[in-house]
Amino acid sequence: MNNYSYQKIMERKNEIIKKSVGIDYEKFRTGGIAFDYEKMMQEVGYSIEEVRKIQDEVSVGRTPLVELKNITRLVRKISKPGKGARIFLKDEACNPSGSFKDRRASLSVFHAKKNGYEGVIAATSGNYGAAVASQAAKRFLKCIIVQETFDSQGIGQPEILEKGRACEAYGAEVIQLSVGPELFYYSLVLLEQTGYFNASLYTPFAIAGIETLGYEIAEQMWEKEGKFPDVVVVTHAGGGNITGTARGLIKAGAKNTEIVAASVDLRGLHMASDSDFNRKSFTTGHTGFGVPFAVFPDRSDVPINAARPLRYMDRYVLVTQGEVFYVTEMLAQLEGMQRGPAGNTSLAAAIAIAKELEEDKIVVVQETEYTGAGKLPSAQLTFARKMGIEIKRGDPLKEDKPGERIVIPENPSQIEFIELNLFDLKKSYIKEIMKRNNKYKFSEVEIKFISEDIRLPISETIELIKITKEEI
């Protein structure tokens, strides 16, 4: 009989994950910390043509690309003469469960079915749970979703509770836990006991599923305007969204499109902290995931994370909670589209970026998501007040303070962004490698891998390794 103590489960985790994902990650390692990323994606994943066929079977993808004409007019009114790029939005809420997560879930569930698994398990508090549950229902597989829902007082966030109800509606068993290390531990126990497939957010299947999103954006924009978008803004959390979208754009030929990552600014709040857990109003698309997964992607539930955000982002910008709430209402009242909240993170950033660009430029907001009772601004702001957060109107960039104050703009000209320094993130990536591996010298193979993972020339990578080592 297996021992299910925390220590014993952690000792067996590699064995459990290998069996539940069906990937021998060790075959892709090339020495030390290095591995062959593209080989892994090609050998384990599916081609773009195969993915589109699989998604067509379950009505995933081929969502509309909508020009936000009224918002573009507004942006031009608050911009300098000649400025104000056209804004388009990829309406991913049209997918079966209401978000782009259906794309990554469709491929994972298909792969599980093809390989004889009886069910799938996903550890997620976000839209991905509903997506996996929806796709499992389509493929007649059992489904368990494990959520991190409550603080130690048993208080659950409205948005997470809403997503739990969605998972149950699709027939999934939903297990809700308190914040802490139980999520990973309990997921491993379930994977071992059930023999189900680990529908992780971070496998090559999940990333390949999102590539069709980037591919469609390029394809549709070319059909509409005879050009690829100048900028695509992607809400960034764990890194899969930006990785898959960027890879799809590249495969479609849009190699010069600027990829901008956008997150809600929750700096100062620790996502694993019981006291901070309910002092945020966004469960995903924020810096609590965006920064850690950028600087150390392999913190995931698989040995090698296929989501590698620093390989693809050209810029990383932050917006405040209040700006996202404001833009959510703007999209509903100016464009007649009630969506949000995560997709409106990238929309808020896109509005601020569009103000800087010429009128003939095109900015694409890469996704929307469905909304519901627990996801609406009214629910989130009411919950924030109950948790002692101040809600006020004002200038978000000057007055917003994560965990203490949400500041909603008084007018659209106050929608701005905070630029994060990518060089600093790349330095933090190297620092994480050094500290976690107690390793300060790297082979040529490892240096080449690092340079690819942070998208810097080898000479600059060597210099950055030297600088980082001196600072530690």
C-alpha positions as CSV (number, residue, x, y, z in Angstrom):
1,M,0.0,0.0,0.0
2,N,1.4,3.4,-1.0
3,N,2.4,5.9,1.7
4,Y,0.6,9.2,1.0
5,S,2.6,11.4,3.4
6,Y,3.7,14.7,2.0
7,Q,7.4,13.6,2.1
8,K,6.7,10.3,0.3
9,I,4.5,11.9,-2.4
10,M,7.2,14.5,-3.1
11,E,9.8,11.7,-3.4
12,R,7.5,10.0,-6.0
13,K,6.5,13.2,-7.9
14,N,8.7,12.7,-10.9
15,E,7.4,9.1,-11.4
16,I,3.8,10.3,-10.9
17,I,4.2,13.2,-13.4
18,K,5.9,11.0,-16.0
19,K,3.1,8.5,-15.9
20,S,0.3,11.1,-15.9
21,V,1.7,13.2,-18.7
22,G,3.3,10.4,-20.8
23,I,6.4,12.4,-21.6
24,D,10.0,11.4,-20.9
25,Y,11.4,14.8,-20.4
26,E,14.9,13.5,-19.8
27,K,15.3,12.6,-23.5
28,F,15.3,16.4,-24.3
29,R,18.0,17.4,-21.8
30,T,21.3,18.3,-23.5
31,G,23.6,18.8,-20.5
32,G,23.2,20.5,-17.0
33,I,20.3,22.9,-17.0
34,A,20.0,22.9,-20.8
35,F,17.4,21.1,-22.9
36,D,16.4,21.2,-26.6
37,Y,13.2,23.2,-26.5
38,E,12.3,23.0,-30.2
39,K,12.9,19.3,-30.3
40,M,10.5,18.8,-27.4
41,M,7.8,21.0,-29.1
42,Q,8.2,19.1,-32.4
43,E,8.4,15.6,-31.1
44,V,5.8,15.8,-28.4
45,G,3.4,18.4,-29.8
46,Y,1.2,18.5,-32.8
47,S,1.6,20.5,-36.0
48,I,-0.5,23.6,-36.5
49,E,-2.6,21.7,-39.2
50,E,-3.3,18.8,-36.8
51,V,-4.2,21.1,-34.0
52,R,-6.7,23.0,-36.2
53,K,-8.3,19.8,-37.2
54,I,-8.7,18.6,-33.6
55,Q,-10.1,21.9,-32.5
56,D,-12.6,22.0,-35.4
57,E,-14.0,18.7,-34.2
58,V,-15.0,20.3,-30.9
59,S,-15.9,23.8,-32.2
60,V,-12.9,25.5,-30.6
61,G,-11.2,28.4,-32.3
62,R,-11.9,30.4,-35.5
63,T,-13.3,33.1,-33.3
64,P,-14.0,36.6,-34.7
65,L,-11.5,39.5,-34.9
66,V,-13.6,42.6,-34.0
67,E,-12.5,46.2,-34.6
68,L,-13.3,48.3,-31.6
69,K,-14.3,51.4,-33.6
70,N,-15.8,53.4,-30.8
71,I,-12.9,52.8,-28.4
72,T,-10.5,53.7,-31.2
73,R,-12.4,57.0,-31.7
74,L,-12.2,57.7,-27.9
75,V,-8.4,57.0,-27.9
76,R,-7.9,59.5,-30.8
77,K,-9.8,62.1,-28.8
78,I,-7.4,61.8,-25.9
79,S,-4.2,61.4,-28.0
80,K,-2.0,63.9,-29.7
81,P,-2.8,64.8,-33.3
82,G,-2.1,62.0,-35.7
83,K,-1.8,59.5,-32.8
84,G,-4.2,56.7,-31.8
85,A,-3.8,53.3,-33.4
86,R,-6.8,51.2,-34.5
87,I,-7.7,48.6,-31.9
88,F,-8.9,45.1,-32.7
89,L,-10.0,42.4,-30.3
90,K,-9.9,38.6,-30.8
91,D,-13.2,37.5,-29.2
92,E,-12.2,34.3,-27.5
93,A,-15.3,34.4,-25.4
94,C,-16.9,32.7,-28.4
95,N,-15.2,29.4,-27.5
96,P,-17.3,26.6,-25.9
97,S,-16.5,27.5,-22.2
98,G,-15.9,31.1,-22.9
99,S,-12.1,31.7,-23.1
100,F,-8.9,31.0,-25.0
101,K,-8.2,28.2,-22.5
102,D,-10.4,25.9,-24.6
103,R,-7.6,25.9,-27.2
104,R,-5.1,24.4,-24.8
105,A,-7.6,22.1,-23.1
106,S,-8.8,20.8,-26.4
107,L,-5.4,19.3,-27.3
108,S,-4.6,18.0,-23.8
109,V,-8.0,16.2,-23.6
110,F,-7.7,14.8,-27.1
111,H,-4.3,13.5,-26.3
112,A,-5.6,11.9,-23.1
113,K,-8.4,10.2,-25.0
114,K,-6.1,9.0,-27.7
115,N,-3.8,7.4,-25.2
116,G,-6.4,5.6,-23.3
117,Y,-6.7,7.7,-20.1
118,E,-10.1,7.4,-18.4
119,G,-10.1,10.9,-17.1
120,V,-8.2,14.2,-16.8
121,I,-7.1,16.3,-13.8
122,A,-6.2,19.9,-13.8
123,A,-5.0,22.1,-10.9
124,T,-6.3,25.6,-11.6
125,S,-8.4,28.3,-10.0
126,G,-9.0,30.0,-13.4
127,N,-10.8,29.6,-16.7
128,Y,-8.7,26.6,-17.6
129,G,-10.7,24.4,-15.2
130,A,-13.9,25.2,-17.1
131,A,-12.2,24.6,-20.4
132,V,-10.8,21.2,-19.3
133,A,-14.2,20.2,-17.9
134,S,-16.0,21.3,-21.1
135,Q,-13.6,19.4,-23.4
136,A,-13.7,16.3,-21.2
137,A,-17.5,16.3,-21.5
138,K,-17.1,16.5,-25.3
139,R,-14.7,13.5,-25.3
140,F,-16.6,11.5,-22.7
141,L,-13.8,11.5,-20.1
142,K,-14.1,12.0,-16.4
143,C,-12.7,15.2,-15.0
144,I,-11.4,16.4,-11.6
145,I,-10.5,20.1,-11.1
146,V,-8.5,21.1,-8.0
147,Q,-8.8,24.7,-7.0
148,E,-7.0,26.9,-4.5
149,T,-10.1,28.8,-3.3
150,F,-10.1,29.8,0.3
151,D,-7.9,31.6,2.9
152,S,-7.5,30.1,6.4
153,Q,-10.8,31.7,7.5
154,G,-12.7,29.8,4.8
155,I,-13.4,32.9,2.7
156,G,-13.4,32.2,-1.0
157,Q,-13.0,34.7,-3.8
158,P,-16.1,35.4,-5.9
159,E,-14.2,34.9,-9.2
160,I,-12.8,31.5,-8.2
161,L,-16.2,30.4,-6.8
162,E,-17.8,31.4,-10.1
163,K,-15.3,29.3,-12.0
164,G,-15.9,26.4,-9.7
165,R,-19.6,26.5,-10.5
166,A,-18.8,26.6,-14.2
167,C,-16.6,23.4,-13.8
168,E,-19.4,21.6,-12.0
169,A,-21.9,22.6,-14.7
170,Y,-19.8,20.7,-17.2
171,G,-19.9,17.6,-15.0
172,A,-16.5,17.9,-13.4
173,E,-15.8,17.0,-9.8
174,V,-14.4,20.1,-8.1
175,I,-12.1,19.9,-5.1
176,Q,-11.5,23.3,-3.4
177,L,-8.6,23.8,-1.1
178,S,-7.1,26.6,1.0
179,V,-4.1,28.6,-0.1
180,G,-0.8,26.8,0.4
181,P,1.2,23.8,-0.6
182,E,-1.8,21.4,-0.5
183,L,-2.7,22.2,-4.1
184,F,0.4,20.5,-5.7
185,Y,0.5,17.7,-3.1
186,Y,-3.2,16.8,-3.4
187,S,-3.1,16.9,-7.2
188,L,-0.2,14.4,-7.2
189,V,-2.2,12.1,-4.8
190,L,-5.2,12.2,-7.2
191,L,-3.0,11.6,-10.2
192,E,-1.5,8.5,-8.6
193,Q,-4.7,7.2,-7.2
194,T,-6.8,7.6,-10.3
195,G,-4.3,7.1,-13.1
196,Y,-5.8,10.1,-14.9
197,F,-4.0,12.3,-17.4
198,N,-2.4,15.5,-16.0
199,A,-3.9,18.2,-18.2
200,S,-1.2,20.6,-17.1
201,L,-1.1,24.2,-18.3
202,Y,2.6,23.8,-19.1
203,T,2.9,20.7,-21.4
204,P,3.8,21.0,-25.1
205,F,0.1,20.0,-25.8
206,A,-1.2,23.1,-23.9
207,I,1.1,25.5,-25.8
208,A,0.5,23.9,-29.2
209,G,-3.2,24.4,-28.6
210,I,-2.7,28.2,-28.2
211,E,-0.6,28.5,-31.4
212,T,-3.8,28.5,-33.4
213,L,-4.8,31.7,-31.7
214,G,-1.7,33.6,-32.9
215,Y,-2.0,32.0,-36.3
216,E,-5.7,33.1,-36.7
217,I,-4.9,36.7,-35.6
218,A,-2.2,36.9,-38.4
219,E,-4.5,35.2,-40.9
220,Q,-7.6,37.3,-40.2
221,M,-5.7,40.6,-40.0
222,W,-4.1,39.8,-43.4
223,E,-7.5,39.1,-44.9
224,K,-9.0,42.3,-43.4
225,E,-6.2,44.8,-43.9
226,G,-3.6,43.1,-46.1
227,K,-1.0,43.4,-43.4
228,F,-0.1,41.7,-40.1
229,P,-0.7,43.6,-36.8
230,D,1.9,46.0,-35.6
231,V,1.4,45.1,-32.0
232,V,-0.3,42.2,-30.2
233,V,-1.0,42.7,-26.5
234,V,-1.2,39.4,-24.5
235,T,-2.4,39.1,-20.9
236,H,0.5,37.4,-19.1
237,A,0.3,35.1,-16.1
238,G,2.0,31.7,-16.3
239,G,3.5,32.3,-19.7
240,G,1.6,29.9,-21.9
241,N,-0.6,32.5,-23.4
242,I,2.2,34.6,-24.7
243,T,4.3,31.6,-25.7
244,G,1.6,30.0,-27.8
245,T,0.3,33.2,-29.3
246,A,3.8,34.3,-30.3
247,R,4.7,31.0,-31.8
248,G,1.4,31.0,-33.8
249,L,2.1,34.5,-35.2
250,I,5.6,33.4,-36.2
251,K,4.3,30.3,-37.9
252,A,1.8,32.4,-39.9
253,G,4.6,34.8,-41.0
254,A,4.0,37.7,-38.7
255,K,7.7,37.7,-37.5
256,N,7.9,41.5,-37.1
257,T,4.8,41.9,-35.0
258,E,5.7,43.4,-31.6
259,I,4.6,41.1,-28.7
260,V,3.6,43.0,-25.5
261,A,2.9,41.2,-22.3
262,A,0.5,42.8,-19.9
263,S,-0.3,42.0,-16.3
264,V,-2.2,43.7,-13.5
265,D,0.1,45.3,-11.0
266,L,-0.1,43.4,-7.8
267,R,3.5,43.9,-6.7
268,G,4.0,43.6,-3.0
269,L,1.3,40.9,-2.6
270,H,2.6,37.3,-2.2
271,M,0.3,34.8,-3.9
272,A,1.2,32.0,-1.5
273,S,0.4,34.2,1.5
274,D,-2.8,33.5,3.5
275,S,-3.1,37.2,4.5
276,D,-2.6,38.4,0.9
277,F,-4.7,35.8,-0.9
278,N,-8.0,37.7,-0.6
279,R,-6.5,41.2,-0.8
280,K,-6.3,41.0,-4.6
281,S,-9.2,41.4,-7.0
282,F,-7.7,39.4,-9.9
283,T,-7.0,35.6,-9.8
284,T,-4.8,35.5,-12.9
285,G,-3.1,37.8,-15.3
286,H,-1.2,39.6,-12.6
287,T,2.4,40.1,-11.4
288,G,2.1,37.4,-8.8
289,F,2.2,34.9,-11.6
290,G,3.6,37.0,-14.4
291,V,7.0,37.9,-12.9
292,P,7.8,34.6,-11.1
293,F,7.0,32.5,-14.2
294,A,9.0,34.8,-16.4
295,V,12.1,34.6,-14.3
296,F,11.8,30.9,-13.4
297,P,9.4,29.1,-15.7
298,D,10.2,25.6,-14.4
299,R,8.4,26.2,-11.1
300,S,5.4,24.4,-12.8
301,D,3.9,21.0,-12.3
302,V,6.0,19.4,-15.0
303,P,9.8,18.9,-15.1
304,I,10.2,21.2,-18.1
305,N,7.8,24.0,-18.7
306,A,6.9,24.5,-22.4
307,A,5.8,28.1,-21.6
308,R,8.9,30.2,-21.9
309,P,7.7,33.9,-21.9
310,L,11.1,35.6,-22.1
311,R,11.8,33.9,-25.4
312,Y,8.9,35.8,-27.0
313,M,8.0,39.1,-25.2
314,D,9.3,42.4,-26.7
315,R,7.9,44.5,-23.8
316,Y,6.2,43.8,-20.5
317,V,3.8,46.4,-19.2
318,L,1.6,46.6,-16.1
319,V,-1.8,48.2,-15.5
320,T,-3.7,48.8,-12.3
321,Q,-6.7,47.0,-11.0
322,G,-8.8,50.1,-11.2
323,E,-7.9,50.7,-14.9
324,V,-9.1,47.1,-15.7
325,F,-12.4,47.6,-14.0
326,Y,-12.9,50.9,-15.8
327,V,-12.0,49.4,-19.2
328,T,-14.4,46.5,-18.5
329,E,-17.3,49.0,-18.3
330,M,-15.9,50.9,-21.3
331,L,-16.0,47.8,-23.5
332,A,-19.6,47.0,-22.4
333,Q,-20.9,50.5,-22.8
334,L,-19.1,51.7,-26.0
335,E,-18.9,48.4,-27.9
336,G,-21.8,46.4,-26.4
337,M,-19.4,43.6,-25.3
338,Q,-19.6,42.4,-21.7
339,R,-16.4,40.6,-21.2
340,G,-13.7,40.2,-18.6
341,P,-11.9,40.5,-16.4
342,A,-8.6,38.9,-17.5
343,G,-8.9,39.8,-21.2
344,N,-9.5,43.4,-20.3
345,T,-6.1,43.6,-18.7
346,S,-4.6,43.5,-22.2
347,L,-7.3,45.9,-23.5
348,A,-6.3,48.4,-20.8
349,A,-2.7,48.2,-21.9
350,A,-3.7,48.3,-25.5
351,I,-5.5,51.6,-25.0
352,A,-2.5,53.2,-23.4
353,I,-0.1,51.9,-26.1
354,A,-2.5,52.9,-28.9
355,K,-2.2,56.5,-27.6
356,E,1.5,56.5,-28.5
357,L,1.2,55.1,-32.0
358,E,0.4,56.6,-35.3
359,E,-3.2,56.3,-36.6
360,D,-2.3,53.9,-39.3
361,K,-0.9,51.4,-36.9
362,I,-2.9,48.3,-35.7
363,V,-3.0,47.0,-32.1
364,V,-4.7,43.6,-31.5
365,V,-6.0,42.6,-28.0
366,Q,-5.3,38.9,-28.1
367,E,-8.3,37.6,-26.1
368,T,-11.5,38.1,-24.3
369,E,-13.2,35.8,-21.8
370,Y,-16.8,35.2,-20.6
371,T,-18.1,37.0,-17.6
372,G,-20.5,35.9,-14.9
373,A,-21.9,36.9,-11.5
374,G,-18.7,36.3,-9.6
375,K,-16.4,37.8,-12.3
376,L,-18.2,41.1,-12.7
377,P,-16.6,44.4,-11.4
378,S,-19.5,44.8,-9.0
379,A,-18.8,41.4,-7.3
380,Q,-15.1,42.0,-7.2
381,L,-15.3,45.5,-5.8
382,T,-18.0,44.5,-3.2
383,F,-15.7,41.7,-2.1
384,A,-12.7,44.1,-1.9
385,R,-14.6,46.4,0.4
386,K,-15.5,43.5,2.7
387,M,-11.8,42.7,2.9
388,G,-11.0,46.3,3.9
389,I,-9.8,47.6,0.6
390,E,-10.4,51.3,-0.1
391,I,-12.2,51.9,-3.4
392,K,-12.0,55.5,-4.8
393,R,-11.9,57.5,-8.0
394,G,-8.7,59.2,-8.9
395,D,-5.4,58.8,-10.8
396,P,-4.5,55.1,-10.6
397,L,-0.8,55.5,-11.4
398,K,-0.4,58.0,-8.5
399,E,-2.7,56.5,-5.9
400,D,-3.2,52.8,-6.5
401,K,-1.7,50.5,-3.8
402,P,-2.2,46.7,-4.2
403,G,-3.8,45.2,-1.2
404,E,-4.9,48.5,0.2
405,R,-6.5,50.8,-2.4
406,I,-8.1,50.3,-5.8
407,V,-8.3,53.6,-7.7
408,I,-10.7,53.8,-10.7
409,P,-9.8,56.5,-13.3
410,E,-12.0,59.6,-13.4
411,N,-11.5,59.9,-17.2
412,P,-10.0,57.7,-20.0
413,S,-6.9,59.9,-20.4
414,Q,-5.7,58.5,-17.1
415,I,-5.4,55.0,-18.6
416,E,-1.6,54.5,-18.7
417,F,0.9,51.7,-18.2
418,I,4.0,51.0,-16.2
419,E,6.9,49.6,-18.2
420,L,8.9,46.8,-16.7
421,N,12.6,46.6,-17.6
422,L,13.1,43.3,-19.5
423,F,16.9,43.4,-18.9
424,D,16.2,43.3,-15.1
425,L,13.9,40.3,-15.6
426,K,16.5,38.5,-17.7
427,K,19.1,39.1,-14.9
428,S,16.6,37.8,-12.4
429,Y,16.2,34.7,-14.6
430,I,19.9,34.0,-14.4
431,K,19.9,34.7,-10.6
432,E,17.2,32.1,-10.1
433,I,19.2,29.5,-12.1
434,M,22.2,30.2,-10.0
435,K,20.5,30.1,-6.6
436,R,18.2,27.1,-7.3
437,N,21.0,25.0,-8.8
438,N,23.9,26.4,-6.7
439,K,25.6,26.8,-10.0
440,Y,27.7,29.7,-11.1
441,K,29.7,28.4,-14.0
442,F,28.0,27.2,-17.2
443,S,29.1,25.1,-20.1
444,E,28.9,26.3,-23.7
445,V,25.7,24.2,-24.2
446,E,24.2,25.8,-21.1
447,I,25.1,29.3,-22.1
448,K,23.6,28.7,-25.6
449,F,20.4,27.5,-23.9
450,I,20.2,30.5,-21.5
451,S,20.8,32.9,-24.4
452,E,17.8,31.3,-26.3
453,D,15.6,31.3,-23.2
454,I,16.1,35.0,-22.5
455,R,16.6,36.0,-26.1
456,L,20.0,37.7,-25.9
457,P,23.1,37.2,-28.0
458,I,25.6,34.8,-26.5
459,S,28.1,37.6,-25.9
460,E,25.6,39.6,-24.0
461,T,24.4,36.5,-22.1
462,I,28.0,35.8,-21.0
463,E,28.3,39.4,-19.8
464,L,25.0,39.2,-17.9
465,I,26.0,36.0,-16.2
466,K,29.2,37.7,-15.0
467,I,27.3,40.7,-13.7
468,T,24.7,38.6,-11.9
469,K,27.4,36.4,-10.3
470,E,29.1,39.5,-8.9
471,E,25.9,40.8,-7.4
472,I,25.0,37.6,-5.6
